Amino acid sequence: MDKLANTSHVRQVFVRHAFRYWMGRNETYSDSPTLIAADKAYVENGGSMKALLASLLSSDSFLYRKDHALGN
């Protein structure tokens, strides 16, 4: 379990799931910069969930999201 927990792939899956939860949708290719920045914030802050969320919630993907229920 420790080996898995310390891999970049597992960390990126975690970041991707956080993205999906907070954005309410799956990521697209155009969300790549947001995911990269969120992963970087998470790593640079010692695995801080606060840093990860701050990065996600201040990203263009979040700030300029469209309401899919309205078709916008």
N, CA and C atoms as an extended XYZ file, in Angstrom:
216
Properties=species:S:1:pos:R:3:atomname:S:1:resname:S:1:resid:I:1 pbc="F F F"
N         0.823       -1.167        0.000 N   MET     1
C         0.000        0.000        0.000 CA  MET     1
C         0.885        1.254        0.000 C   MET     1
N         1.986        1.216        0.731 N   ASP     2
C         2.878        2.377        0.761 CA  ASP     2
C         3.459        2.675       -0.612 C   ASP     2
N         3.816        1.610       -1.359 N   LYS     3
C         4.361        1.806       -2.705 CA  LYS     3
C         3.343        2.507       -3.598 C   LYS     3
N         2.099        2.065       -3.543 N   LEU     4
C         1.049        2.707       -4.348 CA  LEU     4
C         0.826        4.148       -3.923 C   LEU     4
N         0.767        4.370       -2.629 N   ALA     5
C         0.483        5.712       -2.113 CA  ALA     5
C         1.539        6.729       -2.529 C   ALA     5
N         2.739        6.261       -2.793 N   ASN     6
C         3.832        7.169       -3.132 CA  ASN     6
C         4.115        7.271       -4.620 C   ASN     6
N         3.227        6.774       -5.460 N   THR     7
C         3.448        6.870       -6.901 CA  THR     7
C         2.757        8.109       -7.471 C   THR     7
N         3.339        8.656       -8.506 N   SER     8
C         2.749        9.831       -9.142 CA  SER     8
C         1.430        9.483       -9.825 C   SER     8
N         1.309        8.260      -10.313 N   HIS     9
C         0.064        7.866      -10.989 CA  HIS     9
C        -1.116        7.885      -10.014 C   HIS     9
N        -0.935        7.324       -8.833 N   VAL    10
C        -2.012        7.309       -7.838 CA  VAL    10
C        -2.343        8.731       -7.409 C   VAL    10
N        -1.332        9.564       -7.232 N   ARG    11
C        -1.565       10.967       -6.866 CA  ARG    11
C        -2.375       11.678       -7.944 C   ARG    11
N        -2.042       11.445       -9.200 N   GLN    12
C        -2.763       12.084      -10.295 CA  GLN    12
C        -4.202       11.598      -10.385 C   GLN    12
N        -4.440       10.335      -10.077 N   VAL    13
C        -5.808        9.811      -10.037 CA  VAL    13
C        -6.591       10.530       -8.935 C   VAL    13
N        -5.962       10.720       -7.791 N   PHE    14
C        -6.594       11.439       -6.683 CA  PHE    14
C        -6.953       12.869       -7.093 C   PHE    14
N        -6.021       13.549       -7.743 N   VAL    15
C        -6.262       14.922       -8.202 CA  VAL    15
C        -7.402       14.940       -9.225 C   VAL    15
N        -7.417       13.981      -10.119 N   ARG    16
C        -8.473       13.884      -11.127 CA  ARG    16
C        -9.838       13.671      -10.486 C   ARG    16
N        -9.899       12.838       -9.465 N   HIS    17
C       -11.166       12.614       -8.766 CA  HIS    17
C       -11.626       13.867       -8.024 C   HIS    17
N       -10.688       14.594       -7.429 N   ALA    18
C       -11.043       15.861       -6.780 CA  ALA    18
C       -11.594       16.832       -7.817 C   ALA    18
N       -10.956       16.892       -8.974 N   PHE    19
C       -11.436       17.751      -10.059 CA  PHE    19
C       -12.877       17.381      -10.418 C   PHE    19
N       -13.123       16.112      -10.630 N   ARG    20
C       -14.455       15.661      -11.041 CA  ARG    20
C       -15.506       15.992       -9.989 C   ARG    20
N       -15.154       15.828       -8.734 N   TYR    21
C       -16.104       16.125       -7.654 CA  TYR    21
C       -16.436       17.615       -7.617 C   TYR    21
N       -15.415       18.443       -7.590 N   TRP    22
C       -15.634       19.881       -7.426 CA  TRP    22
C       -16.151       20.552       -8.685 C   TRP    22
N       -15.859       20.015       -9.841 N   MET    23
C       -16.354       20.596      -11.085 CA  MET    23
C       -17.706       20.005      -11.487 C   MET    23
N       -18.011       18.842      -10.962 N   GLY    24
C       -19.268       18.188      -11.290 CA  GLY    24
C       -19.312       17.613      -12.692 C   GLY    24
N       -18.129       17.314      -13.219 N   ARG    25
C       -18.030       16.763      -14.576 CA  ARG    25
C       -16.677       16.095      -14.747 C   ARG    25
N       -16.561       15.311      -15.806 N   ASN    26
C       -15.267       14.728      -16.147 CA  ASN    26
C       -14.378       15.790      -16.782 C   ASN    26
N       -13.098       15.584      -16.691 N   GLU    27
C       -12.143       16.510      -17.289 CA  GLU    27
C       -12.120       16.332      -18.805 C   GLU    27
N       -11.725       17.388      -19.483 N   THR    28
C       -11.525       17.357      -20.927 CA  THR    28
C       -10.076       17.724      -21.208 C   THR    28
N        -9.705       17.616      -22.465 N   TYR    29
C        -8.331       17.963      -22.846 CA  TYR    29
C        -8.006       19.407      -22.465 C   TYR    29
N        -8.970       20.304      -22.592 N   SER    30
C        -8.721       21.718      -22.286 CA  SER    30
C        -8.524       21.961      -20.788 C   SER    30
N        -8.830       20.978      -19.953 N   ASP    31
C        -8.619       21.104      -18.504 CA  ASP    31
C        -7.217       20.690      -18.080 C   ASP    31
N        -6.393       20.291      -19.013 N   SER    32
C        -5.034       19.839      -18.687 CA  SER    32
C        -4.253       20.837      -17.843 C   SER    32
N        -4.246       22.137      -18.210 N   PRO    33
C        -3.493       23.085      -17.373 CA  PRO    33
C        -4.009       23.150      -15.934 C   PRO    33
N        -5.307       23.018      -15.750 N   THR    34
C        -5.890       23.033      -14.413 CA  THR    34
C        -5.424       21.829      -13.611 C   THR    34
N        -5.426       20.654      -14.231 N   LEU    35
C        -5.006       19.439      -13.543 CA  LEU    35
C        -3.517       19.473      -13.203 C   LEU    35
N        -2.727       19.987      -14.115 N   ILE    36
C        -1.279       20.103      -13.872 CA  ILE    36
C        -1.014       21.062      -12.722 C   ILE    36
N        -1.697       22.202      -12.716 N   ALA    37
C        -1.514       23.193      -11.654 CA  ALA    37
C        -1.986       22.649      -10.305 C   ALA    37
N        -3.091       21.918      -10.302 N   ALA    38
C        -3.604       21.341       -9.056 CA  ALA    38
C        -2.641       20.311       -8.503 C   ALA    38
N        -2.101       19.460       -9.368 N   ASP    39
C        -1.127       18.462       -8.946 CA  ASP    39
C         0.119       19.143       -8.393 C   ASP    39
N         0.574       20.171       -9.070 N   LYS    40
C         1.757       20.908       -8.626 CA  LYS    40
C         1.519       21.549       -7.260 C   LYS    40
N         0.361       22.170       -7.077 N   ALA    41
C         0.033       22.795       -5.798 CA  ALA    41
C         0.001       21.752       -4.678 C   ALA    41
N        -0.575       20.605       -4.982 N   TYR    42
C        -0.664       19.520       -4.003 CA  TYR    42
C         0.734       19.055       -3.583 C   TYR    42
N         1.595       18.828       -4.557 N   VAL    43
C         2.952       18.342       -4.278 CA  VAL    43
C         3.785       19.396       -3.552 C   VAL    43
N         3.753       20.623       -4.047 N   GLU    44
C         4.586       21.689       -3.468 CA  GLU    44
C         4.172       22.072       -2.049 C   GLU    44
N         2.978       21.703       -1.658 N   ASN    45
C         2.494       22.032       -0.318 CA  ASN    45
C         2.382       20.788        0.565 C   ASN    45
N         3.182       19.790        0.242 N   GLY    46
C         3.286       18.610        1.084 CA  GLY    46
C         2.028       17.770        1.161 C   GLY    46
N         1.260       17.730        0.089 N   GLY    47
C         0.037       16.940        0.077 CA  GLY    47
C        -1.137       17.648        0.721 C   GLY    47
N        -1.144       18.958        0.627 N   SER    48
C        -2.203       19.758        1.240 CA  SER    48
C        -3.479       19.743        0.403 C   SER    48
N        -4.561       19.253        1.003 N   MET    49
C        -5.859       19.277        0.332 CA  MET    49
C        -6.320       20.717        0.140 C   MET    49
N        -5.999       21.584        1.093 N   LYS    50
C        -6.369       23.001        0.970 CA  LYS    50
C        -5.713       23.626       -0.258 C   LYS    50
N        -4.446       23.336       -0.479 N   ALA    51
C        -3.736       23.874       -1.642 CA  ALA    51
C        -4.322       23.319       -2.935 C   ALA    51
N        -4.659       22.039       -2.936 N   LEU    52
C        -5.267       21.418       -4.104 CA  LEU    52
C        -6.598       22.091       -4.421 C   LEU    52
N        -7.450       22.264       -3.422 N   LEU    53
C        -8.754       22.897       -3.647 CA  LEU    53
C        -8.624       24.358       -4.043 C   LEU    53
N        -7.705       25.073       -3.431 N   ALA    54
C        -7.493       26.472       -3.801 CA  ALA    54
C        -7.095       26.582       -5.261 C   ALA    54
N        -6.254       25.672       -5.705 N   SER    55
C        -5.836       25.663       -7.103 CA  SER    55
C        -7.013       25.360       -8.024 C   SER    55
N        -7.791       24.342       -7.683 N   LEU    56
C        -8.945       23.983       -8.513 CA  LEU    56
C        -9.988       25.094       -8.559 C   LEU    56
N       -10.302       25.655       -7.397 N   LEU    57
C       -11.392       26.626       -7.319 CA  LEU    57
C       -11.006       28.028       -7.793 C   LEU    57
N        -9.742       28.227       -8.083 N   SER    58
C        -9.313       29.506       -8.650 CA  SER    58
C        -8.893       29.352      -10.117 C   SER    58
N        -9.130       28.164      -10.667 N   SER    59
C        -8.732       27.885      -12.053 CA  SER    59
C        -9.761       28.411      -13.054 C   SER    59
N        -9.324       28.583      -14.283 N   ASP    60
C       -10.251       28.976      -15.351 CA  ASP    60
C       -11.332       27.924      -15.552 C   ASP    60
N       -10.990       26.661      -15.346 N   SER    61
C       -11.976       25.583      -15.509 CA  SER    61
C       -13.153       25.771      -14.556 C   SER    61
N       -12.880       26.282      -13.361 N   PHE    62
C       -13.947       26.515      -12.388 CA  PHE    62
C       -14.597       27.881      -12.585 C   PHE    62
N       -13.776       28.898      -12.745 N   LEU    63
C       -14.304       30.266      -12.826 CA  LEU    63
C       -15.148       30.512      -14.065 C   LEU    63
N       -14.824       29.842      -15.152 N   TYR    64
C       -15.540       30.057      -16.408 CA  TYR    64
C       -16.332       28.826      -16.835 C   TYR    64
N       -16.760       28.034      -15.836 N   ARG    65
C       -17.530       26.824      -16.141 CA  ARG    65
C       -18.907       27.196      -16.681 C   ARG    65
N       -19.476       26.266      -17.399 N   LYS    66
C       -20.795       26.480      -17.982 CA  LYS    66
C       -21.806       25.612      -17.257 C   LYS    66
N       -23.024       26.078      -17.192 N   ASP    67
C       -24.086       25.315      -16.584 CA  ASP    67
C       -24.612       24.331      -17.616 C   ASP    67
N       -24.190       23.070      -17.491 N   HIS    68
C       -24.568       22.053      -18.469 CA  HIS    68
C       -26.056       21.725      -18.409 C   HIS    68
N       -26.682       21.946      -17.260 N   ALA    69
C       -28.118       21.662      -17.131 CA  ALA    69
C       -28.931       22.615      -18.008 C   ALA    69
N       -28.421       23.816      -18.212 N   LEU    70
C       -29.113       24.799      -19.039 CA  LEU    70
C       -28.652       24.738      -20.485 C   LEU    70
N       -27.669       23.893      -20.759 N   GLY    71
C       -27.146       23.784      -22.113 CA  GLY    71
C       -26.202       24.912      -22.465 C   GLY    71
N       -25.699       25.629      -21.479 N   ASN    72
C       -24.758       26.744      -21.692 CA  ASN    72
C       -23.342       26.290      -21.508 C   ASN    72
